[in-house]
Amino acid sequence: MAMEASEIERLIKEALPDAQVTIEDLRGDGDHYACHVVSSAFSGKNRVQQHQLVYKALQGRMGTELHALALQTAAPE
């Protein structure tokens, strides 16, 4: 079961309202995405903590509806 990029973006922005989200479907199959997220919520957090915030926003869909997500996160400069 594939997941739309727009759904990934919606979930992330619900959890991180100021997030700037860029998503690329790497294979065109709705299962393999690259995602870049910039949010002030990441300020002062290490990379693992930043990724945990994004995974939490996806509400357990990683590994089920969403097979692979190459994730890059950053706080605004």
C-alpha positions as CSV (number, residue, x, y, z in Angstrom):
1,M,0.0,0.0,0.0
2,A,1.6,3.2,-1.2
3,M,1.5,6.6,0.5
4,E,1.1,9.9,-1.3
5,A,3.7,12.6,-0.9
6,S,1.0,15.1,0.0
7,E,-0.1,12.9,2.9
8,I,3.5,12.8,4.2
9,E,3.7,16.6,4.0
10,R,0.3,17.0,5.7
11,L,1.3,14.8,8.6
12,I,4.6,16.6,9.1
13,K,3.0,20.0,8.9
14,E,0.3,19.1,11.4
15,A,3.0,18.1,13.9
16,L,5.5,20.9,13.0
17,P,3.4,23.8,11.7
18,D,6.3,25.9,10.6
19,A,8.0,23.1,8.7
20,Q,9.3,23.6,5.2
21,V,8.9,20.2,3.6
22,T,10.4,19.0,0.3
23,I,9.5,15.5,-0.9
24,E,10.8,13.5,-3.9
25,D,9.4,10.2,-4.9
26,L,12.6,8.3,-5.7
27,R,11.1,5.5,-7.7
28,G,7.7,6.7,-8.7
29,D,6.1,3.9,-6.7
30,G,4.9,5.9,-3.6
31,D,7.0,3.7,-1.4
32,H,10.5,5.3,-1.6
33,Y,10.8,9.0,-0.8
34,A,13.5,11.5,0.0
35,C,12.3,14.2,2.4
36,H,14.0,17.4,3.6
37,V,12.4,19.1,6.6
38,V,13.4,22.5,8.0
39,S,11.7,23.5,11.3
40,S,12.4,25.7,14.3
41,A,11.3,22.7,16.4
42,F,14.7,21.2,15.5
43,S,16.7,24.0,17.2
44,G,19.0,22.6,19.9
45,K,18.2,19.0,19.0
46,N,20.6,16.5,17.6
47,R,20.0,14.7,14.3
48,V,18.5,11.6,16.0
49,Q,16.1,13.8,18.0
50,Q,15.1,15.7,14.9
51,H,14.4,12.5,13.0
52,Q,12.4,11.1,15.9
53,L,10.1,14.2,15.7
54,V,9.4,13.5,12.0
55,Y,8.8,9.8,12.6
56,K,6.4,10.6,15.4
57,A,4.6,13.0,13.0
58,L,4.1,10.1,10.6
59,Q,2.1,8.3,13.3
60,G,3.4,4.8,12.9
61,R,3.2,4.7,9.1
62,M,6.9,4.0,8.6
63,G,7.4,0.4,7.7
64,T,3.8,-0.1,6.8
65,E,2.3,2.4,4.3
66,L,5.6,4.1,3.9
67,H,8.4,1.7,3.1
68,A,11.5,3.9,2.8
69,L,12.2,7.5,3.7
70,A,15.6,9.1,3.2
71,L,15.3,11.9,5.7
72,Q,17.3,15.2,6.0
73,T,16.4,17.6,8.8
74,A,17.6,21.0,9.8
75,A,16.8,24.0,11.9
76,P,16.4,27.3,10.1
77,E,19.6,29.3,9.8
